[in-house]
Amino acid sequence: MISWVVVVILVIIGIFAIKMNHLKHRVFILILIFVALFLYATIALVNTRNDFDLSTSKGIIHAVGIYRGWLANGYKNVKSLGANAIKMDWSSTNETLSENP
């Protein structure tokens, strides 16, 4: 319940900030809102799967290490997807993929 409250508050603050600032600052504010929502959502996801103990400094260090590992693994997966997409044959041909005649 509290997580949705935080997300709604961030969105409302972002909407008010966009209405009040000039056009050149809108993109920057939207990027900040996106980064804040991304961090909040991913930390909440990793926290529900690992049940962090944030009451001690050792627990906080452990949680940060797990989150960094999760982000690094996600980056590695996106990099692998991009590399595999580049290696694919995207040429336009009119042939079948099966080798059976």
N, C-alpha and C positions, 0 to 999 in steps of 0.2 A: 504494500500500500504506500509506504513512504517513498519508494522508488518512483512511482508514477507522479507523486506530488513534486519531487525534484525535477523530473522531466518537464512537467507542465509549467513550473515556475521558470525554468530556463527558457522555454519557448515564449512565454509571456514577456519576460525581460527582453528577449531578442526582438520581439515584435515592437515593443515600445522603443527600443534603441534604434531600430530601423526607421520608425516614423519620425524620430526626433533629429537624427543626424543627416548630414548631407549625403549626396549620392555616392561620392567617392569612398565614404566610410562604410557603406552598406555591405560591400563584398567582404571587407575585413571582419565585420561583425558576424556575417553569415558563416565565415570560416571558423571564427571563434566558437560560435554556437555548435557547429558541426563537430569540432574537435572535442568540446565539452561533452556533448551527447555521446560521441564515440567512446571517449574514455570512461564515462559513467556506465554505459551499457556493457562494455567489455570487462571492466572491473567487476561489475555485478555478476556477469556470466562466470568468470573465473572464480569468484568468491563462492558462488553456489555449488560449483563442482568440487572445490577443494576445502571449503569451510575454514577460512583463515582465522587465526587467533591474533587479533589486532590489539590486544591488551598489554602485550609485552613488546619490548624493542626487538627481541629475537624473532618473535612472530611477525612483526612488521617487515623485518629484513627478509625473512623467508617468503612472505607474501609478495614482496617486490621482486624477488628472484624468480618466483613462479610466473608472475605476470610478464616480466621481461622475456622469459623463455617462451611463453605463449605468444607474445608479439613477434619474437624472432622466428618462431616456427611458422606463424602466419605469413610473414614476409617471405620466408623461404618457399612456402607453397605457392604464393602469388608469382614469385620469380620463376618457379618451375613451370607453372601454367603458361606464363608468357613465353618462355623459351620453347615449350612444346608447340604453342600456337605458331611461332615463327618458323619452326622446322616443318610444319605441315605443307603439303602441296595444295596451294590454293588456286591452281590454274583451272581454267574452264575447259573441261573436256567432255565429250559426249560418249563415254564408254562405261561399261559396267565394272564393278569391283570384283565380282566373282571370276574365278579362273575356269570354271566348268563351262564347256561350250553348250 
